[in-house]
Amino acid sequence: MAQLRDKLLAWYDANARALPWRAPPGSSARTDPYRVWLSEVMLQQTTVPHATPYFLAFIARWPRVEDLAAAADAEVMAAWAGLGYYARARNLLACARAVAERHGGEFPGTVEGLSALPGLGPYTAAAVAAIAFDQPANVVDGNVERVMARLYAVETPLPAAKPELKRLAADTVTSYRTGDWAQALMDLGATVCRPKAPLCERCPISAHCAAYATGRPESYPRRSPKAERPRRHGVAYLLTRGDAVALVRRPPKGLLGGMLALPTGEWRSEPWGEAEAKRAAPVRADWRGAGEIEHVFTHFSLKLTVLRAEAEAEDVIWSPRRDLAALPSVFLKAARMGLSGA
């Protein structure tokens, strides 16, 4: 294990990704826990290239956790639009406000203290503790799971293997360079020990890898057969008034909670009939079919029928077409498709 750690840390020193929330490898400078926390929340279910411009925009607009805590919910949700998994944005605000109000703008420096913050789960608490406070925390994301599954040729398929993989990762953690160690494992998984076509010839620890010894490292981690994703059907109403589009704000809790959206009907397992969809419209108007879109969420796929009409309406938010980019991607897709024939 000592040899493995030395090899991987030396590789990280030479090959670490330059990311705007990181300190250089081996740096004695303390990494800002606000930046670490913000980046880790954004990177959940999101790639580094997609999350990076959002991170830079948030830091420019809200450079301190107190600034984010003071922001209006609607402003933060709009700035988050396009990152998906919008519960993360609500948790982001809840955590920022707790840090500002309960801790004077200073993040707790331990896993236990970080875990007590609202909306901050075990993985993020471990990541902030290790990277920002150099605590010997076990940081296990999907990249680290893959490295461990291959390093030890774990036969248990995911997701059942998660506790075993977490235990194996914990055996590699020491009190030496804990933040660099966590990031070295993540970088190895992201750039070398890739899900498909791993670059084993570039791996600094391939000599220690049981999966590499089998000749089929890409077959790890093992995976259970995926269950078929349920399919739902809905209707989106594209109501226009000249150059403006009618939007509504979704309820604060639930999927896409608190976000601006097109008015919609219920999302259900049975398709909507045309007459039924028109009866459920938010206002009486000459509704016409504008097409259909498909969108995939984590746990289900959605087929949205888009109806369009030109009419006045109350209790809606009229938005210029040029501002629709702030909509969640499912509604932006529906709006663009519906407006494309205009």
N, C-alpha and C positions, 0 to 999 in steps of 0.2 A: 504493500500500500504506500509506503514512503517513496518508493521509486516511481510509482504511478503518479502520485501527487507532484513530485518534483518535475517529471516530464510534462505533465499537463500545465502546470504553472509557468514553466519555461516557454511552452508553446503559446500560452495566453499573453505573456509579456511581449512576444514578437508578433502576435497575430490578432490581438484584441480588436473588436470592431470599435470604430470611433463613433460614439453615440452622444447626443447632446445632453444626456442626463448622467453621464458617467465621468468619474475621475480616471486619469490614466492608470494603467496597471502599476501596482507597487507604490502608488502615490500616498504620501502621508497626509495630504489634504483631506479633510472630512467632506464626504459627498453630501450635498444638501438633501436631507430626508424628504423635503417637499417634492423635489424633482424626481427622486427615486420612486416615491409613492405614486405621483401623478403618472409617471411612465409605466409603472407596473399595472395600474388600473387600466390605462389605455391599451396595453399590450395583451390583455386578456381577450382571447378569441380574435386578435387583430395582428397583422404582420407589422414588422418594424417599418418598412417603407410607407405603409398606409398610415401608421400612427404618428410618425415623426413630424409631419407638417402640422398636425393637430396639437402635438405637444409644444412645438415652437410658438404656435398662435396663442395657446393658453398661457404660456410663460410670459409672452410679450404683453398680454392683456391683464393677467393676474399674476404678477411676479412673486408674490408671497402668499402663503396659505391664508393669511388674514384678508387679502384682497379677494381671493376666491370665496371665502366664507361670507363676505359682504355682498357678493354679486346676487342679482335677482335670479330666481329659478329659471325664468323664461330665457334669460340671456345665456345661461350656461347650457340649457337644453338645446338652444339654437346653435351655439358654438360646437356642440357635440354632434350635431346632425351629420350623418354620413359614416360615423364610427360604428353604429349599430349597438345592439345589446344595451338599450337605453337605461335599464336599471342601474348600470354602472355610473351613469351621470347623476342619478338621484343619490346613490351611495356616496359619490364623490362629494356632493354638497353637504350631506349629513356628517361625513367625517371631517371635512374642512371646518365646519361650524363647531364641532365638538373640540377640535384641536385649538381653535381660536378662543372659545368660551371657557373650556375647562383647563386648558394647559398653557394659556398665554401665548399661543402661536408656536409652541415648541412641541414637536412630536415626542412621545415617550420613546425611551431608548432600549426597551426590552420587548421580546416577543409577547410577554404577558400584558404589558402596558399597551402595546399596539393592538393586540387582539381585543382589548376592551373598547376600542373605538367602534362606533357604528359603521356598518358597511365595509369593514376591513377584515377579510377572511384569513384563515391560517397561512395560505401561501403568501399573500401580500405582507402579512405581519413578519413572516420569516425573511422575505426578501429585503424589506426595509431595515430590519434588525441587522442582517448580515452586511448589506451593502453600505448603508449609511452609518451604522454604529459598530461595525466589526464584531458583532456578537456571533458566537458559534451556532448559528441557526441552520436548519436543514431546509434548503430552498429547492423545491421539486416542482418543475413545470413539465410540459409535454416533452421538451427537449431532453431534460434530465432523465425522465422516465425511459426514453428511447435509449440513451446512453447506458443506463443501468441494465435494461433488458438485454442489450447486446453484450455488455461487458461480462455479465454472468450467464448469458444464454438462458434466460428465464423462460420456462415452458408454459407457465400459467398465462392464459390469454388476458388481455385487457378487456374490460375494466377490472376484472377480478384480481389482477396482479398488482393493482395500485398500492395496497398496504405493503406487499413484499418489496416492491421497487422503492418505496419510501424508506423502508428499513435499511435496504442495501445502500441507498444514498446517504443515510445518516451515518453509516459506518465509515464513510470517506471524510466526514467533517472533523476538523480539529480547530483549535483556537488560533492557528496561524493563517493569516491572510484570508479570513473567512469571506469577505466580500469578493475578493478576486477569485477565490475558489468557486463560489456560486456562479459568478459570471463566466468563468472559464468553462464550466460544465455546460452552461447554456449556449455559449458561443460554439463549443465543439458540436453540440447537437444541431445547431442552426446552420453551420457552415460546412461541416465535415461529415458528421454522423447523421446524414440527412435521411428523411423517411424513405425516399427512393434513391437508388444509385449512390449509396454512401461512398465517400472518397477515402477508402481505407488506406490507400497508399500514402495519404497525407496525414493520417491520424498518428499523433504522438504516442498513443497508448495501445496501438493495435496488437503489440506483442502480449498484452495482458488480456486481450478480448477473447472470450470463449466463443462468441458468435462468429468472429472472424476465423477462428480455428475450424469451424464447421464448414467453411467455404460458402455459406449462404447467409451472410450477416443481414441482408435486406429482408429476410424472412422473420426477423425479430423487430419489435415485439410481436408476439402472437396475438391474434385478435379473434374475439368471438364473432360469429355472423351478425351482421347488422340487421336490426329489425326494420321492417318497411316503414318509411316515414308517413304518418297520416296525411291525408289531403283534405283541405278545407276550401270552401267556396264563399265568395263575398261580392258585394257591389260597392263601387266607389262612385260618388257623384261629383262630376266636374261642372260646377256652376260658375258661369262667368258673367261679368258686367263690364263690357268694353274690354279694357286691358287688365282688369282685375279678376282674381280667382277667389272664390269663397272658401275659407278654411275654418276649421273648428279646433279647439284644444281638447285633446283626449283626457279622460279622467286621470287623476294623479297616480293611481296605482294600476298595475297590470301592464300588459304588453304595450310598449311605446307610450307609457304613462307620462302625462304632462306635455307631450309633444304636439306641435301643430300638425294638422292632417286634413285630407279631404274628408267630407262627410261620408260615412260608410253605413252599410247595413250589417247585420250580424254575420260573423264568420262561422260557418257551420259545415257539416259533412255533406249535406245535400245541395245540389246546384240550385240557383235562383231561377225562377221563371221570369220572362220579360215583363209580363203584366204585374206580377208580384213585386218585382224590383221597382217599377215605376210607382206603385202604390206606396211603397216605403220611402220614397224620395223626401228630402227635407222641405221642399216647397213644391207647389203646383206649377208645372212648367211643361214645355214641349220637350220631354226627355227623349234623346235618341242614342242608340248604341254607338259607342266610339271604339269598341274593340275590347280585347282582353289582355291581361298581363299575367305572368307567372312570377312568384317570388318564393324563395326558400328561407324559412326561419330554422332555428336550431331543431325544434321538435316537430315541425309540420311544414308542408308546402301549401301555398295559397294561390288560388286562381281567382283573380279579381276581374269582374265584368265592369267596364267603365261606361257610365251613361253621362251624356253632356247636354246642358241646356243653358240658355241665356235668359236671365231673369233677375229681378231684385229679390233681396232676402234680408231678414232681420236676424239678430242673434248669431251672426257669423263674423269672421274677421276677413275683411277684403284685403288681399295682398297683390301687389303688382307682379306680373308674370316674371319679371327679372329677379324677384326675391325668392322664387320657389326652390332654389338650390338648397335652402336651409331645411327643407322637408326631409323626414326619414326616407330612405331610398325606395321603400315600397310605394309611397305616395308620390315621390318625385317621378318614379317610373310611370305610374298611372297618369299623372298630370301631363308629362311630356308626350306620352302616347296619345292622350285625348286631344291635346292641343296641336299635334303634328299636322292634322288635316285642316287646321284653321287658316 
